[in-house]
Amino acid sequence: MSSITYSERIKIETFCELGLSNIQMSDRLKRSPATISYELARCEPYQAE
C-alpha cells in the first residue's frame, strides 16, 4: 500500500468541502474507503497541510 500523496490530500480536502462521502472520494481517488477514513481521522476538520 502506498502513502497518500500531498496532491491526494488536497483533493480530499476539496471533496470534504464539497460534501462528498468517503465512498465517493475513494472512487475518485482509486483508493479504498478504509484509506480515506483513516486519512480523515487524522485531524478534524480535515486540512491537507
Residue, then its C-alpha position, 0 to 999 in steps of 0.5 A: m500500500s502506498s502513502i497518500t500523496y500531498s496532491e491526494r490530500i488536497k483533493i480530499e480536502t476539496f471533496c470534504e468541502l464539497g460534501l462528498s462521502n468517503i465512498q465517493m472520494s475513494d472512487r475518485l481517488k482509486r483508493s479504498p474507503a478504509t484509506i480515506s477514513y483513516e486519512l480523515a481521522r487524522c485531524e478534524p476538520y480535515q486540512a491537507e497541510 
